Amino acid sequence: MTHTVEITSKNFEKTRQQPGILLLDFWAAWCAPCRAFGPIFEASAALHPDLVFGKIDTEAEGALASKFEVRSIPTLMIFKDGTLIYEQPGMVPSSVLEDLISQAKALDMAKIEAEVKKQQAQPGPRPA
């Protein structure tokens, strides 16, 4: 039984805007590291039914891959409450994925949003 959802350009925005945590796996069938990461991602999805785990086939959804400037696959992205909070190309071991999920759950988005607003209100050059 699969615990992940297929993300396409048709359902991406609706899925991303949902409150909570969304993990995205950008992958392709021809990619050996993607095939190795797939079972890790699926197993984590089974452990965390409270989160959304989505898979984006970069061959079928090239526009989404381009939108996020995905240059290497697999690429893992994590969103919380619609905001991108993590992005990493390459295969992620199970223990690292679980640690990232713990960190994402603990992240106080209200605090982060307040800090962003504070930085935006300051005059001068913006940090890169």
C-alpha positions as CSV (number, residue, x, y, z in Angstrom):
1,M,0.0,0.0,0.0
2,T,1.4,3.4,-1.0
3,H,1.4,6.2,1.5
4,T,2.5,8.9,-0.9
5,V,0.5,11.0,-3.3
6,E,1.4,11.9,-6.9
7,I,1.9,15.6,-7.2
8,T,1.2,17.3,-10.5
9,S,0.9,20.9,-11.8
10,K,-2.8,20.4,-11.3
11,N,-2.7,19.6,-7.6
12,F,0.5,21.2,-6.5
13,E,-0.7,24.6,-5.2
14,K,-3.7,23.1,-3.4
15,T,-1.5,20.5,-1.7
16,R,1.2,23.1,-0.8
17,Q,-1.2,25.5,0.7
18,Q,-2.7,23.0,3.2
19,P,-1.6,23.6,6.8
20,G,1.0,21.3,8.1
21,I,4.1,19.6,6.7
22,L,4.5,18.5,3.1
23,L,7.6,16.5,1.9
24,L,8.3,16.3,-1.8
25,D,10.5,13.8,-3.6
26,F,11.5,15.0,-7.1
27,W,12.4,11.9,-9.0
28,A,12.6,10.0,-12.3
29,A,12.2,6.4,-13.2
30,W,15.6,6.2,-14.9
31,C,17.5,7.6,-11.8
32,A,19.1,4.9,-9.8
33,P,19.5,7.0,-6.6
34,C,15.8,7.9,-7.0
35,R,14.9,4.3,-7.0
36,A,17.0,3.7,-3.9
37,F,15.5,6.7,-2.1
38,G,11.9,5.7,-3.0
39,P,11.5,2.9,-0.4
40,I,13.1,5.2,2.3
41,F,10.6,7.9,1.5
42,E,7.7,5.5,1.4
43,A,8.6,3.9,4.7
44,S,8.8,7.3,6.3
45,A,5.4,8.2,4.9
46,A,4.0,5.0,6.5
47,L,5.5,6.2,9.9
48,H,4.0,9.7,9.6
49,P,0.4,9.5,8.4
50,D,-0.1,13.0,9.8
51,L,2.2,14.5,7.1
52,V,1.8,14.7,3.4
53,F,4.4,12.9,1.3
54,G,4.3,13.7,-2.4
55,K,6.3,12.4,-5.3
56,I,6.9,14.6,-8.4
57,D,8.0,12.7,-11.5
58,T,10.4,15.2,-13.1
59,E,9.9,13.6,-16.5
60,A,6.1,14.1,-16.5
61,E,6.2,17.3,-14.5
62,G,9.1,19.2,-16.0
63,A,7.4,22.6,-15.4
64,L,7.3,21.9,-11.6
65,A,10.9,20.8,-11.6
66,S,11.8,24.0,-13.5
67,K,9.8,26.2,-11.2
68,F,11.9,25.0,-8.3
69,E,15.1,24.9,-10.3
70,V,15.7,21.2,-9.6
71,R,19.0,20.4,-11.3
72,S,19.8,17.1,-9.6
73,I,17.5,14.2,-8.6
74,P,16.4,13.0,-6.2
75,T,15.7,16.3,-4.6
76,L,13.9,16.5,-1.3
77,M,11.9,19.6,-0.4
78,I,10.0,20.2,2.8
79,F,7.2,22.8,3.2
80,K,5.5,23.8,6.4
81,D,2.3,25.8,6.3
82,G,3.0,26.5,2.6
83,T,6.5,27.8,3.1
84,L,9.6,26.1,1.8
85,I,11.8,25.3,4.8
86,Y,14.3,22.7,3.4
87,E,15.7,21.7,0.1
88,Q,18.5,19.2,-0.6
89,P,19.5,17.3,-3.7
90,G,20.7,13.8,-3.3
91,M,19.6,10.7,-1.5
92,V,18.8,11.1,2.2
93,P,19.3,8.2,4.6
94,S,16.4,7.2,6.7
95,S,17.9,8.5,10.0
96,V,18.5,11.9,8.4
97,L,15.0,12.0,7.0
98,E,13.5,11.3,10.4
99,D,15.7,14.0,11.9
100,L,14.5,16.5,9.3
101,I,10.9,15.6,10.0
102,S,11.4,16.1,13.8
103,Q,13.0,19.5,13.1
104,A,10.2,20.5,10.8
105,K,7.6,19.5,13.4
106,A,9.4,21.6,16.0
107,L,9.7,24.7,13.8
108,D,7.7,27.7,15.1
109,M,6.4,29.2,11.9
110,A,4.9,32.3,13.7
111,K,8.4,33.1,15.0
112,I,9.9,32.7,11.5
113,E,7.3,34.8,9.8
114,A,7.8,37.6,12.4
115,E,11.5,37.6,11.8
116,V,11.0,37.7,8.0
117,K,8.6,40.7,8.4
118,K,11.2,42.4,10.7
119,Q,14.0,41.9,8.1
120,Q,11.7,43.2,5.3
121,A,11.0,46.3,7.2
122,Q,14.6,47.2,7.6
123,P,16.1,49.6,5.0
124,G,19.1,48.6,2.9
125,P,20.2,45.6,0.9
126,R,18.4,42.3,1.5
127,P,20.4,39.2,2.5
128,A,20.9,36.7,-0.3
